[in-house]
Amino acid sequence: MRFALPCLILLGACTGENPFTGVTSALTAPDNQRGAVEVAVKSEFPAIMAQIDAGGGPALTAAFDAAGVPSEDRPARIIQLQRDAGLYDANPGALTQALLVWGGSQMS
């Protein structure tokens, strides 16, 4: 079990990709982007949660846009959000962070 993290790091090195890029993108997202995503999520949170359940909608699209989530990734991300809806039901901050992880590195 204690070898799991080193193996993950080595596996990431073998593929030439950083396994922590998504996590660090949320931490290094510019303040204006982080603020825009937070406003998009918190101002329309009930609508976004309903649109996640419905498979999409304008408020969810606006949140994806603010976070910089690539259009081609959004269908898979909606499925993830649907599967993990219990994590976000009462926690708009967690949804904000997830969106920044998925899109934060895409913005400049």
C-alpha positions, 0 to 999 in steps of 0.5 A: 500500500505504501508503494502506491504513490511512488508507482503512480508518480513513476507511471505518470513519468513513463507516459510523459504526463503529470498525474497531478496536473488537474489538481494543481490547475485548480490551485493555480487558477487565476483569482479572476477565473476562480471568482468567475467560476464561483459566481457562476456556480453560486448564483445558479446553484439550484439550476446547475444541479437540476441541469446536471441531472437533466444532462445539460443546460445554460447555467451549467454551460456558463459554469463550464465556460467560466472554468474553461472546461473544453467543449469536447470534455463536457459530456463525460464531465456531466456523466461524472457530475451525475454519478457524484451528485451527492458530493455536490448537492449541498456544496457549491464550493466542491462543484467550483473546485471540480470545474477548476480541476477540469478546466483551470489548466485550459485557461491562460 
